[in-house]
Amino acid sequence: MLTGPFGALTEETPAPGLRVLQPERGYRWGVEVYALAAFALGIGGPASVPAATAIELGAGSGIVSLLLASRGLTVRGWELDPAWVQLARASARRSRFEGRVRFSVRDVRSPTRAAPADVVVCNPPWFAPAAGPRSPDPRKAAARTMLHGTVQDFVNAGLRLAPRVCLVSRPERVHELRFEGCFIARSAVLPGGAVTLAEVRHGEGTTVCEPFDLPAAYAAFRGLPIETPS
Ligand SMILES: C[S@@+](CC[C@H](N)C(=O)[O-])C[C@H]1O[C@@H](n2cnc3c(N)ncnc32)[C@H](O)[C@@H]1O
């Protein structure tokens, strides 16, 4: 069994050729990671959105960065916790993607100089510290609860790095966002309504609420045939 500072690890194949490690217990990704990577590229939506380079903020296991790399993007994944960065680097090596994805330790709250990217993606922690019980696992708590920065902090950092920032979050967190000279250009709701995808862009404009085909997005990454209802 694979182990690390997280305890036992599992290896997943989220897309053909990818070998991504995550803790067996603790913070594990859900379907929102496919949704975020797809939304950033317009997969599962009405039109594709081209991008060649991306930065992921709060990369965790690196799953979103690696999914984007599997579609040919060059990606930088930034993460506060060095243990996650080590794990994500190991997954990049196992996937033979070291040339296409670079993970480093960075805090979204510290302004930093970096080459811009076409798009920033993030799946920030979204629970308020006062809301409900917190996970006793410190890494899971830091992934789920806004202990080291808010959704707004992630978006603000992203807007310094790219012309568009795609995030996945709770609808109320997206509605709370405030910015000057930027607007939510696209949004979509995942099945069930509890999770929203949004793209923030520089400039002015109105929000287009897009349909989002989650099964098609999932199938596109997994390399599965897209089933159409008969
Ligand atoms: C919800 S998890 C998302 C992990 C991964 N991107 C995914 O979608 O599975 C949020 C991640 O943000 C990281 N994080 C929290 N605060 C941060 C900060 N101030 N700077 C950088 N990363 C941070 C957490 O450690 C965690 O890995």
The ligand as a MOL file (V3000), in Angstrom:
LIG
                    3D

  0  0  0     0  0            999 V3000
M  V30 BEGIN CTAB
M  V30 COUNTS 27 29 0 0 0
M  V30 BEGIN ATOM
M  V30 1 C -11.1310 22.4540 -1.6250 0
M  V30 2 S -9.4060 22.0910 -1.6640 0 CHG=1
M  V30 3 C -9.1770 21.8710 -3.3960 0
M  V30 4 C -8.0410 20.9480 -3.7300 0
M  V30 5 C -7.9810 20.5980 -5.2490 0
M  V30 6 N -7.8250 21.7900 -6.0390 0
M  V30 7 C -9.2550 19.8810 -5.6600 0
M  V30 8 O -10.0830 20.5140 -6.3280 0
M  V30 9 O -9.4240 18.7160 -5.2740 0 CHG=-1
M  V30 10 C -8.6920 23.6890 -1.3570 0
M  V30 11 C -7.1730 23.6950 -1.3290 0
M  V30 12 O -6.7360 25.0440 -1.0960 0
M  V30 13 C -5.5970 25.0200 -0.2570 0
M  V30 14 N -5.4780 26.3420 0.3620 0
M  V30 15 C -6.1850 26.8330 1.4140 0
M  V30 16 N -5.7920 28.0770 1.6990 0
M  V30 17 C -4.8010 28.3910 0.8000 0
M  V30 18 C -3.9900 29.5470 0.5820 0
M  V30 19 N -4.1080 30.6410 1.3540 0
M  V30 20 N -3.0920 29.5250 -0.4350 0
M  V30 21 C -2.9550 28.4130 -1.2230 0
M  V30 22 N -3.6900 27.2850 -1.0530 0
M  V30 23 C -4.6060 27.2780 -0.0530 0
M  V30 24 C -5.9100 23.8910 0.7200 0
M  V30 25 O -4.7440 23.4090 1.3600 0
M  V30 26 C -6.5560 22.8600 -0.2120 0
M  V30 27 O -5.6000 21.9910 -0.7620 0
M  V30 END ATOM
M  V30 BEGIN BOND
M  V30 1 1 1 2
M  V30 2 1 2 3
M  V30 3 1 2 10
M  V30 4 1 3 4
M  V30 5 1 4 5
M  V30 6 1 5 6
M  V30 7 1 5 7
M  V30 8 2 7 8
M  V30 9 1 7 9
M  V30 10 1 10 11
M  V30 11 1 11 12
M  V30 12 1 11 26
M  V30 13 1 12 13
M  V30 14 1 13 14
M  V30 15 1 13 24
M  V30 16 1 14 15
M  V30 17 1 14 23
M  V30 18 2 15 16
M  V30 19 1 16 17
M  V30 20 1 17 18
M  V30 21 2 17 23
M  V30 22 1 18 19
M  V30 23 2 18 20
M  V30 24 1 20 21
M  V30 25 2 21 22
M  V30 26 1 22 23
M  V30 27 1 24 25
M  V30 28 1 24 26
M  V30 29 1 26 27
M  V30 END BOND
M  V30 END CTAB
M  END
